[in-house]
Amino acid sequence: MRARSRIIGTPERPRLCVFRSNKHFYAQVIDDTTGRVLASASTQIAELKQAGKGTDSAAAKRVGVTLAVRAKSAGVLRVVFDRAGYRYHGRVAAMAAGAREGGMEF
C-alpha cells in the first residue's frame, strides 16, 4: 500500500499494474485520473493460452510484449511501473523486460 500511494497514473504516463497468481499472470495499463483501463493482457487470452502454461517467466515475457503492442495501439508509450508489492524478480522482471522489448518506456 505504501508504494501504491506514491504511484499514480496520469494521461501522459499511465500506471502499468501487474498481478501474479500461482497459475496466471495479468498486466494492465491504467489511467488513474479517469479510472480507465487503456490496455490489458494476461496468460488467459487465447493467443497466449495456446503458447503454453502461464506459470513461467517465458509466459510473463509474452504478456509484456502483447501488452506493449496493445498499449501502442492505444497511444501509450511511457508508463509508470507498479509492481504491486511483488519483488522485481522472476515473472515480474520478465514481464517488464518483455514490455520494454515491445517498445514501452518506464
PyMOL commands that set and color helices and strands:
alter all, ss='L'
color gray80, all
select helices_A, chain A and resi 2-6+46-49+57-73+91-101
alter helices_A, ss='H'
color red, helices_A
select strands_A, chain A and resi 15-20+25-31+36-42+80-82
alter strands_A, ss='S'
color yellow, strands_A
deselect
rebuild
show_as cartoon
